[in-house]
Amino acid sequence: MDDLTKLPNKLDKKTRQCRIIIETPKGCRNKFDYDPETQLFSLGGLLPEGLVFPYDFGFIPSTLGDDGDPLDVMIFMEEPAHVGCLVDIRLIGVIEAKQTEDGQKTTNNRLIGVAVHSYTHEDFSNIGEVGKSILNQVEEFFISYNKARGKRFEVTGLHGPKRALELLELGMKKFKKRIGT
C-alpha cells in the first residue's frame, strides 16, 4: 500500500468535491491517527468518558496544513464510516482556529464537508445551512477535545465554501512545495 497522505484528492473546483480519508469514525472515543511511515492507523488517544466524535473526522490527502499534517476535515454523513475509508465529499465551509500547545500557537482549521452519498445532508452547499446549534456543538467538541489533550483551541472564524476551497488550494500548494513538485 502507498502512503495515503500522497493519494490524489481529485479536487473538482467547480463542485468543491474531493476525496478524504477517515481517521476517526463518528461516535468513537478512540482517536486514530494515520502514520505515513508504517502506512497504518494507530491509536492516538482516548477521549474522556462521555466525549465522542460527533461526525466522521479525517484528512484530505495531498494537502498540508500549518501544523505540518494534512488538512483536517469533519464530514456530515448519516452513519459512521470505518477507519481508513475513502469518502467523496463536497466542501461546505470551514471552522478557522488557532491551537495553542506548550505556548506555541498554530493555525489548525477544520474544513467541513458533506458526504456525496448522503440523504440527510445532500442539499447542504454552505455551512450557513447547518443549524447554529449543531455548529456550536461541533465548535465546543473541538474546544473540549483539545483541552483534554492539554491544548487550547480558539475558534477565530466560521466561513463558507469559498474560503474552504481557498484553504484547500493553499494546502495543496504547500504539499506540492514540500514534496518538490
Number of C-alpha atoms within 10 A of each C-alpha: 6 9 14 20 23 16 15 14 19 14 19 11 14 7 11 18 21 22 21 31 26 27 25 29 26 22 14 17 18 18 18 22 19 23 14 13 7 11 13 15 16 15 13 12 12 16 18 13 7 6 16 19 20 20 21 25 26 28 25 30 25 23 27 26 20 13 13 13 16 21 25 23 27 27 26 26 21 16 12 18 19 14 19 19 14 17 18 19 24 25 30 27 24 26 23 19 19 16 19 18 14 8 9 9 14 16 16 22 25 23 29 24 29 28 24 19 14 15 10 12 17 14 11 17 19 19 21 15 12 14 9 11 9 11 15 10 12 17 19 15 17 19 17 18 20 18 14 14 13 12 18 20 25 19 18 11 11 19 17 19 21 16 17 24 21 12 20 24 16 15 22 22 15 19 22 15 11 12 9 7 7
